[in-house]
Amino acid sequence: MRMKEDAMKNGQLKPGYNVQVGNENTFAIGYDIFADAADMRTLPVHIDNVQKRLEHTFEMVIADAGYGSEENYEYLERNGSVALVKYGSYHQQRKKSFKKKLFNSENWDYDSEQKAYTCPAGNRVPYVKTVTKETKNGYTHTIDIYQCHSCEGCPLREKCTKAKEGRTVQRNEKWLAQKKQVNELLDDDENKKIMKRRSVECETVFGQIKGNQHFRRFYLRSTEKVTVEIALLLLGYNIKNLMRKEQEKKAA
């Protein structure tokens, strides 16, 4: 697959696997192997697989921003799971500096009744058409297209757009609603505590295996054999974790 860490920066295909691990209370409860470097595309398959193995549906799924997408939020809603999953621009959009970006359409005034934006120059940017786009997983996005017809001669044009036909804006109503819901969930104090635990629980598994045990590459080849290899590693991790907890109980 095409690696995230590409020293040559030319998109080389290299032998490797994307390992997904699910955690609960510091223990690894499920894992999957993918030949796809994009974490975002692995979430539904991974969750489905772990739920089938455990015969259990997760009430809440916690993940970092690499998993946040319209497709995944919709999947988690269908699954009946609360999605504590940040989207890619979550932190950026919450900064004061983001609100000061005049030419970012997310900061423009929007009239839902007239279906039109108002640009920084005060010009109307009306709805033009609706298009659909399909992801590699076959999921379909519905996007509304808005276009300004007053860009010619506008004193702010050079800062706003380089397009010959004028500024075009895309609006995805479902995606905006999902991001609003995620923001509300992540603003909850209890959910903030859960998100802090996520980074400790999830990253500890890889930190122990890759850092402390110095396991940096698989010794076997083929998905089937690598799946057994990671299973043994996680089994060992869970046993060590259990022993550590027992020792802490005795010490207390």
GITA-V465982 format. One record per residue. N is the residue number from 0. RES is the residue in three letters. SS is DSSP state (h for helix, s for strand, l for the rest). PHI is phi in radians with two decimals (none if undefined). Layout:
# GITA-V465982
N&RES&SS&PHI / N&RES&SS&PHI
This chain:
# GITA-V465982
0&MET&l&none / 1&ARG&s&-1.46 / 2&MET&l&-1.39 / 3&LYS&l&-1.21 / 4&GLU&l&-1.58 / 5&ASP&l&-2.07 / 6&ALA&l&-1.06 / 7&MET&l&-1.41 / 8&LYS&l&0.95 / 9&ASN&l&-2.23 / 10&GLY&l&1.14 / 11&GLN&l&-1.15 / 12&LEU&s&-1.50 / 13&LYS&l&-2.31 / 14&PRO&l&-1.22 / 15&GLY&l&-3.13 / 16&TYR&l&-2.43 / 17&ASN&s&-1.74 / 18&VAL&s&-1.65 / 19&GLN&s&-1.92 / 20&VAL&s&-2.22 / 21&GLY&s&-1.73 / 22&ASN&s&-2.20 / 23&GLU&s&-2.59 / 24&ASN&l&0.92 / 25&THR&l&1.30 / 26&PHE&s&-1.74 / 27&ALA&s&-1.35 / 28&ILE&s&-1.97 / 29&GLY&s&-3.01 / 30&TYR&s&-2.67 / 31&ASP&s&-2.61 / 32&ILE&s&-1.98 / 33&PHE&s&-2.26 / 34&ALA&l&-1.78 / 35&ASP&l&-2.48 / 36&ALA&l&-1.26 / 37&ALA&l&-1.44 / 38&ASP&h&-1.03 / 39&MET&h&-0.96 / 40&ARG&h&-1.42 / 41&THR&l&-1.64 / 42&LEU&h&-1.01 / 43&PRO&h&-1.03 / 44&VAL&h&-1.13 / 45&HIS&h&-1.09 / 46&ILE&h&-1.09 / 47&ASP&h&-1.01 / 48&ASN&h&-1.10 / 49&VAL&h&-1.16 / 50&GLN&h&-1.11 / 51&LYS&h&-1.17 / 52&ARG&h&-1.14 / 53&LEU&h&-1.56 / 54&GLU&l&0.94 / 55&HIS&l&-2.64 / 56&THR&l&-1.78 / 57&PHE&l&-1.34 / 58&GLU&l&-1.26 / 59&MET&s&-2.48 / 60&VAL&s&-2.11 / 61&ILE&s&-2.00 / 62&ALA&s&-2.67 / 63&ASP&l&-1.46 / 64&ALA&h&-1.15 / 65&GLY&h&-1.18 / 66&TYR&h&-1.90 / 67&GLY&l&-1.38 / 68&SER&l&-2.75 / 69&GLU&h&-1.01 / 70&GLU&h&-1.07 / 71&ASN&h&-1.26 / 72&TYR&h&-1.11 / 73&GLU&h&-1.16 / 74&TYR&h&-1.06 / 75&LEU&h&-1.14 / 76&GLU&h&-1.13 / 77&ARG&h&-1.10 / 78&ASN&l&-1.32 / 79&GLY&l&1.40 / 80&SER&l&-1.89 / 81&VAL&s&-1.24 / 82&ALA&s&-1.74 / 83&LEU&s&-1.63 / 84&VAL&s&-2.32 / 85&LYS&l&-1.24 / 86&TYR&l&-1.73 / 87&GLY&l&-0.94 / 88&SER&l&-1.75 / 89&TYR&h&-0.94 / 90&HIS&h&-1.20 / 91&GLN&h&-1.09 / 92&GLN&h&-1.26 / 93&ARG&l&-1.65 / 94&LYS&l&-1.45 / 95&LYS&h&-1.11 / 96&SER&h&-1.12 / 97&PHE&h&-1.17 / 98&LYS&h&-1.15 / 99&LYS&l&-1.53 / 100&LYS&l&-1.39 / 101&LEU&l&-1.09 / 102&PHE&l&-1.69 / 103&ASN&l&-1.52 / 104&SER&h&-1.07 / 105&GLU&h&-1.22 / 106&ASN&h&-1.74 / 107&TRP&l&-1.45 / 108&ASP&s&-1.20 / 109&TYR&s&-2.22 / 110&ASP&s&-1.80 / 111&SER&l&-1.19 / 112&GLU&l&-1.27 / 113&GLN&l&-1.51 / 114&LYS&l&0.91 / 115&ALA&s&-2.72 / 116&TYR&s&-1.67 / 117&THR&s&-2.11 / 118&CYS&l&-1.38 / 119&PRO&l&-1.02 / 120&ALA&l&-1.49 / 121&GLY&l&1.53 / 122&ASN&l&-1.48 / 123&ARG&s&-1.44 / 124&VAL&s&-2.10 / 125&PRO&s&-1.44 / 126&TYR&s&-1.17 / 127&VAL&s&-2.00 / 128&LYS&s&-2.86 / 129&THR&s&-2.05 / 130&VAL&s&-2.19 / 131&THR&s&-2.11 / 132&LYS&s&-2.24 / 133&GLU&s&-2.01 / 134&THR&l&-1.44 / 135&LYS&l&-1.13 / 136&ASN&l&-1.48 / 137&GLY&l&1.58 / 138&TYR&l&-1.39 / 139&THR&s&-1.84 / 140&HIS&s&-1.69 / 141&THR&s&-1.91 / 142&ILE&s&-2.18 / 143&ASP&s&-1.58 / 144&ILE&s&-1.86 / 145&TYR&s&-2.09 / 146&GLN&s&-2.47 / 147&CYS&s&-1.49 / 148&HIS&l&-1.87 / 149&SER&l&-2.11 / 150&CYS&l&-1.32 / 151&GLU&l&-1.10 / 152&GLY&l&1.44 / 153&CYS&l&-1.23 / 154&PRO&l&-1.19 / 155&LEU&l&-1.77 / 156&ARG&h&-1.03 / 157&GLU&h&-1.08 / 158&LYS&h&-1.47 / 159&CYS&h&-1.65 / 160&THR&l&-2.76 / 161&LYS&l&-1.91 / 162&ALA&l&-1.21 / 163&LYS&l&-1.12 / 164&GLU&l&-1.46 / 165&GLY&l&1.84 / 166&ARG&l&-1.21 / 167&THR&s&-2.06 / 168&VAL&s&-2.18 / 169&GLN&s&-1.86 / 170&ARG&s&-2.33 / 171&ASN&l&-2.03 / 172&GLU&h&-1.06 / 173&LYS&h&-1.12 / 174&TRP&h&-1.11 / 175&LEU&h&-1.11 / 176&ALA&h&-1.16 / 177&GLN&h&-1.14 / 178&LYS&h&-1.12 / 179&LYS&h&-1.09 / 180&GLN&h&-1.13 / 181&VAL&h&-1.10 / 182&ASN&h&-1.04 / 183&GLU&h&-1.15 / 184&LEU&h&-1.14 / 185&LEU&h&-1.33 / 186&ASP&l&-1.43 / 187&ASP&l&-1.23 / 188&ASP&h&-1.06 / 189&GLU&h&-1.15 / 190&ASN&h&-1.18 / 191&LYS&h&-1.09 / 192&LYS&h&-1.14 / 193&ILE&h&-1.13 / 194&MET&h&-1.13 / 195&LYS&h&-1.15 / 196&ARG&h&-1.15 / 197&ARG&h&-0.98 / 198&SER&h&-1.08 / 199&VAL&h&-1.26 / 200&GLU&h&-1.18 / 201&CYS&h&-1.26 / 202&GLU&h&-1.26 / 203&THR&h&-1.10 / 204&VAL&h&-1.01 / 205&PHE&h&-1.24 / 206&GLY&h&-1.12 / 207&GLN&h&-1.16 / 208&ILE&h&-1.23 / 209&LYS&h&-1.46 / 210&GLY&h&-1.51 / 211&ASN&h&-1.34 / 212&GLN&l&-1.64 / 213&HIS&l&1.01 / 214&PHE&l&-1.59 / 215&ARG&l&-1.86 / 216&ARG&l&-2.70 / 217&PHE&l&-1.29 / 218&TYR&l&-1.65 / 219&LEU&l&-1.86 / 220&ARG&l&-2.21 / 221&SER&l&1.56 / 222&THR&h&-1.03 / 223&GLU&h&-1.06 / 224&LYS&h&-1.26 / 225&VAL&h&-1.15 / 226&THR&h&-1.08 / 227&VAL&h&-1.16 / 228&GLU&h&-1.11 / 229&ILE&h&-1.23 / 230&ALA&h&-1.10 / 231&LEU&h&-1.14 / 232&LEU&h&-1.09 / 233&LEU&h&-1.23 / 234&LEU&h&-1.08 / 235&GLY&h&-1.09 / 236&TYR&h&-1.07 / 237&ASN&h&-1.14 / 238&ILE&h&-1.12 / 239&LYS&h&-1.08 / 240&ASN&h&-1.14 / 241&LEU&h&-1.12 / 242&MET&h&-1.11 / 243&ARG&h&-1.11 / 244&LYS&h&-1.13 / 245&GLU&h&-1.15 / 246&GLN&h&-1.13 / 247&GLU&h&-1.16 / 248&LYS&h&-1.12 / 249&LYS&h&-1.13 / 250&ALA&h&-1.18 / 251&ALA&l&-1.32
